[in-house]
Amino acid sequence: MKLLTFAIPSYNSQDYMEHCILSLLPGGDDVEILIVDDGSKDRTAEIADEYERKYPGIVRAIHQENGGHGEAVNAGIRNATGLFFKVVDSDDWVDYEAYMKILKKLRELAGGDTVLDMFIANYVYEKEGVRHKKIMRYSSLPQDKIFTWNEAGRFHKGQYILMHSVIYRTQLLRECGLELPKHTFYVDNIYVYKPLPSVKHMYYMDVDFYRYFIGRDDQSVNEKVMIGRIDQQIKVNKIMIDEFDLWKIPNPKLRHYMFNYLEIITVISTIMLIRSGTEENLEKKRELWKYIKDHDIRLFHHLRNGIMGNAMNLPGRGGRKISVAAYKLSQKIVGFN
């Protein structure tokens, strides 16, 4: 069995995927790199096959009909032989020194008595044209030790565990029944959110591991693209609303964190609907909040009364202007613009 499986969802990624693959190869025989070609129309499949030939036993090319980012992640989970699992998008990469430290620690933890469910490290916004790179750290978490939710501090607003920061135990992803929807963007939120109640033991290392590239015009977190795909953002939002009765999550710290996570996803949906400025999307905003109200009236009031929920729902044009303050926070979280 491999120590760590990387899945690289790849769709028309010929121009940048090699940078990603090359950053992962130093893991050697400890790692498995699954390049999931999601029905690409360029040389992605050819590049994937080439790396499989050059690095047998480390790189595997998986070819499938186009199913979107979520289905590429699903294929990675289905095919993974590693004890741990990480998704690295094909335009992102990892830092060598941090990578070596993480592999060494995962080897140690894999041989220990406690089963590790989730490993967390920092990620860096590699934003085009920006000299000072924003680093997402987790100062509220205990460092360099195995800990539980009881020992985790309170996350600050804007400090969220994203796909970029997390390595999950592969079997945990399978056992919790994670299956991401096809042909849907923004499913990375479901990927992080759904396994959380299954996570018992965590480890945080304060190293700048994952490099999250931002700047391509067609990127899914580009604001105009997000507004164009708002129905998919709403779909993910509703799946997260339906997934758990958060009031029944027994651990108060985990419950608080999951409420905050759901709140920020709902804020992002609402903000994008407001900023689009169309009557059709303002109606979708009303429909989303009605959906929450019909689903769980307590959740509705909880989200409405949250720091950002109030701003999202102030009436009229003036209220919509105030909501832009909350937009600034959501910008930091998803990194668009």
C-alpha positions in Angstrom: 0.0 0.0 0.0 1.2 3.5 -0.8 1.4 6.2 1.9 -0.3 9.0 0.0 -2.4 9.2 -3.1 -2.6 12.4 -5.1 -5.5 12.8 -7.5 -5.0 15.5 -10.2 -8.4 16.2 -11.9 -7.4 17.3 -15.4 -9.5 18.8 -18.1 -7.8 20.5 -21.0 -4.8 21.0 -18.8 -1.9 20.6 -21.3 -0.5 24.1 -20.7 0.1 23.7 -16.9 -0.4 20.2 -15.7 3.3 19.2 -16.0 4.3 21.8 -13.4 1.8 20.2 -11.0 3.0 16.6 -11.7 6.7 17.5 -11.4 6.1 19.1 -8.0 4.6 15.8 -6.7 7.2 13.3 -8.2 9.8 13.9 -5.4 7.5 11.8 -3.2 8.9 8.8 -4.9 7.6 5.3 -4.1 5.7 6.6 -1.0 3.2 8.3 -3.3 0.8 7.4 -6.0 -0.1 10.2 -8.5 -3.4 9.6 -10.3 -3.9 11.9 -13.3 -7.6 11.8 -14.0 -8.1 12.9 -17.6 -11.8 14.1 -17.5 -12.6 13.7 -21.2 -10.0 16.4 -22.3 -10.0 17.6 -25.9 -6.3 18.7 -26.0 -3.1 16.8 -25.2 -3.9 16.1 -21.5 -4.5 12.4 -22.0 -1.3 12.0 -24.0 0.8 13.8 -21.3 -0.8 11.6 -18.6 0.1 8.5 -20.5 3.6 9.7 -21.0 4.2 10.2 -17.3 2.7 6.8 -16.5 5.3 5.2 -18.9 8.1 7.2 -17.4 7.2 6.6 -13.8 5.6 3.2 -13.6 4.4 2.3 -10.1 4.1 6.0 -9.2 2.0 7.7 -11.9 -1.3 6.2 -13.2 -3.3 7.8 -16.0 -7.1 7.4 -15.6 -9.2 8.3 -18.6 -13.0 8.9 -18.3 -15.8 10.6 -20.1 -16.3 14.2 -19.1 -18.0 14.3 -15.7 -16.7 17.5 -14.2 -14.3 18.2 -11.3 -16.4 16.2 -8.8 -16.4 13.0 -10.9 -12.7 13.3 -11.4 -12.3 13.4 -7.6 -14.7 10.5 -7.3 -12.5 8.5 -9.7 -9.4 9.4 -7.6 -11.1 8.1 -4.5 -12.3 4.9 -6.2 -8.8 4.1 -7.6 -6.6 5.2 -4.7 -4.3 2.7 -3.0 -2.8 5.2 -0.6 -3.5 5.3 3.1 -4.1 9.0 2.8 -5.6 11.0 0.0 -5.1 14.5 -1.4 -6.6 16.4 -4.4 -4.2 18.8 -6.2 -5.8 20.7 -9.1 -3.9 20.6 -12.3 -3.0 24.3 -12.3 -1.7 24.2 -8.7 1.5 22.7 -7.2 3.1 21.9 -3.9 6.2 23.3 -2.1 9.1 20.8 -2.0 10.4 21.5 1.5 6.9 21.4 3.1 6.1 18.3 1.1 9.2 16.4 2.4 8.3 17.3 6.0 4.7 16.2 5.6 5.7 12.8 4.1 8.1 12.2 6.9 5.4 13.0 9.5 2.7 10.9 7.7 5.1 7.9 7.8 5.5 8.4 11.5 1.8 8.8 12.2 0.9 5.8 10.0 2.9 3.6 12.3 1.4 4.9 15.5 -1.4 3.6 17.7 -3.8 6.4 16.9 -5.6 6.4 13.5 -5.2 9.8 11.9 -8.2 11.0 10.0 -7.2 14.5 8.7 -3.9 16.2 8.2 -3.9 20.0 7.8 -1.3 22.3 6.4 -1.2 25.9 5.1 -1.9 27.0 1.6 -0.7 30.0 -0.3 -2.7 32.1 -2.8 -0.4 32.3 -5.9 -2.3 35.2 -7.4 -1.0 36.5 -10.7 0.6 40.0 -10.5 0.6 40.1 -6.7 4.0 40.3 -5.0 2.9 39.6 -1.4 1.4 36.1 -1.3 -1.5 35.6 1.1 -1.0 32.5 3.3 -3.9 30.8 5.0 -2.7 29.5 8.4 -4.6 27.8 11.2 -3.4 29.6 14.3 -6.4 28.3 16.4 -5.2 24.7 16.0 -2.7 22.8 18.1 0.6 22.4 16.2 2.7 19.3 15.8 0.5 16.9 17.8 -2.5 14.7 17.3 -5.6 16.4 18.6 -9.4 16.1 18.6 -12.2 18.6 18.1 -12.3 19.3 21.8 -8.7 20.6 21.7 -9.3 22.7 18.5 -9.6 26.5 19.1 -12.4 28.5 17.6 -11.7 29.3 13.9 -11.8 33.0 13.0 -14.2 34.2 10.4 -12.5 33.7 7.1 -10.4 30.8 8.4 -11.7 27.7 6.8 -10.4 24.2 6.1 -10.5 24.1 2.3 -9.6 21.3 -0.1 -6.2 22.9 -0.5 -5.3 22.5 3.2 -6.6 19.0 3.9 -5.3 15.5 3.5 -7.9 12.9 4.5 -7.5 9.2 5.4 -8.7 7.5 2.2 -10.9 4.9 3.9 -12.7 7.6 5.9 -13.8 9.2 2.6 -15.1 5.9 1.4 -16.8 5.0 4.7 -18.6 8.4 5.0 -20.1 7.8 1.6 -18.6 10.8 -0.1 -19.9 11.0 -3.7 -19.5 14.4 -5.4 -22.1 15.4 -8.0 -21.2 15.3 -11.7 -20.9 18.3 -14.0 -20.9 20.7 -11.0 -18.4 23.3 -10.0 -17.6 24.3 -6.3 -18.0 20.7 -5.1 -14.7 21.1 -3.2 -16.9 22.5 -0.4 -18.9 19.3 -0.2 -15.6 17.3 -0.3 -14.4 19.1 2.9 -17.7 19.4 4.6 -19.3 16.0 4.4 -16.4 13.9 6.0 -16.0 16.3 9.0 -18.3 14.5 11.5 -16.4 11.3 10.8 -13.1 13.0 11.7 -11.9 12.1 15.2 -8.1 12.7 15.1 -6.3 15.5 13.4 -2.8 16.9 13.0 -1.8 20.4 11.9 1.7 21.3 10.6 2.4 25.0 10.1 4.1 24.7 6.7 3.2 26.4 3.4 2.5 23.3 1.4 -0.2 23.9 -1.2 0.2 26.6 -3.9 -3.2 27.7 -5.1 -2.9 29.5 -8.4 -5.4 32.3 -9.1 -5.5 34.5 -12.2 -6.8 32.6 -15.2 -9.8 34.3 -16.9 -11.7 31.0 -17.2 -11.0 30.0 -13.6 -14.1 28.8 -11.6 -13.4 31.3 -8.8 -13.3 34.3 -11.2 -16.3 36.5 -10.1 -17.9 36.8 -13.5 -17.5 33.0 -14.0 -19.1 32.4 -10.6 -22.1 34.6 -11.5 -22.4 32.7 -14.8 -22.4 29.4 -12.9 -24.5 30.6 -10.0 -27.0 27.7 -10.4 -24.1 25.3 -9.6 -23.1 27.3 -6.5 -26.7 27.2 -5.3 -26.9 23.4 -6.0 -23.8 22.8 -3.8 -25.2 25.1 -1.2 -28.5 23.1 -1.0 -26.6 19.8 -0.9 -24.7 21.1 2.1 -28.0 22.3 3.8 -29.6 18.9 3.2 -26.5 16.8 4.3 -26.8 17.1 8.1 -29.1 18.2 10.8 -26.3 20.4 12.4 -28.3 20.7 15.7 -27.6 17.0 16.2 -23.8 17.2 15.8 -22.8 16.2 19.4 -19.4 18.1 19.6 -20.1 21.8 20.2 -16.8 22.9 18.5 -17.4 20.8 15.4 -21.0 22.0 15.3 -20.0 25.7 15.6 -17.4 25.2 12.8 -19.9 23.5 10.5 -22.5 26.2 11.1 -19.8 28.8 10.1 -18.9 26.9 7.0 -22.5 26.6 5.9 -22.9 30.3 6.6 -20.0 31.4 4.4 -21.1 29.2 1.5 -24.6 30.7 1.8 -23.1 34.2 2.0 -21.1 33.6 -1.2 -24.2 32.3 -3.0 -26.2 35.4 -1.8 -23.5 37.9 -2.6 -23.1 36.6 -6.2 -26.8 36.7 -6.7 -26.9 40.3 -5.5 -23.9 41.4 -7.5 -25.2 40.1 -10.7 -27.9 42.7 -10.4 -30.6 40.9 -12.4 -34.1 40.5 -11.2 -34.0 36.8 -12.1 -31.0 36.3 -9.7 -32.6 38.4 -6.9 -35.5 36.1 -7.2 -33.1 33.1 -6.9 -31.8 34.7 -3.7 -35.3 34.9 -2.3 -35.9 31.3 -3.3 -32.6 30.1 -1.7 -33.5 31.7 1.6 -37.1 30.3 1.4 -35.5 26.8 0.8 -33.5 27.2 4.0 -36.6 28.4 5.9 -38.7 25.5 4.6 -35.9 23.0 5.3 -35.1 24.1 8.9 -36.6 27.2 10.4 -34.0 27.2 13.2 -31.2 27.0 10.7 -32.8 29.9 8.8 -32.9 32.2 11.8 -29.4 31.1 12.8 -28.0 32.0 9.4 -30.1 35.2 9.2 -28.9 36.3 12.6 -25.2 35.6 11.8 -22.8 38.4 11.4 -23.1 38.3 7.6 -26.6 36.9 7.3 -28.1 40.2 8.5 -26.2 42.1 5.9 -27.3 39.7 3.2 -30.9 40.3 3.8 -31.3 44.0 4.5 -34.1 45.3 2.2 -33.8 47.5 -0.8 -30.9 49.0 -2.7 -29.3 50.4 0.4 -29.3 47.0 2.1 -27.7 45.5 -1.0 -24.9 48.0 -0.8 -24.2 47.1 2.8 -23.9 43.5 1.8 -20.8 44.3 -0.2 -18.8 44.5 3.1 -19.6 40.8 3.6 -18.5 40.3 0.0 -15.0 41.4 1.0 -14.8 38.5 3.4 -16.0 36.0 1.0 -13.4 37.3 -1.5 -10.7 36.3 1.0 -12.1 32.8 1.4 -12.5 31.8 -2.2 -9.8 34.0 -3.6 -11.7 35.5 -6.5 -10.6 38.8 -8.0 
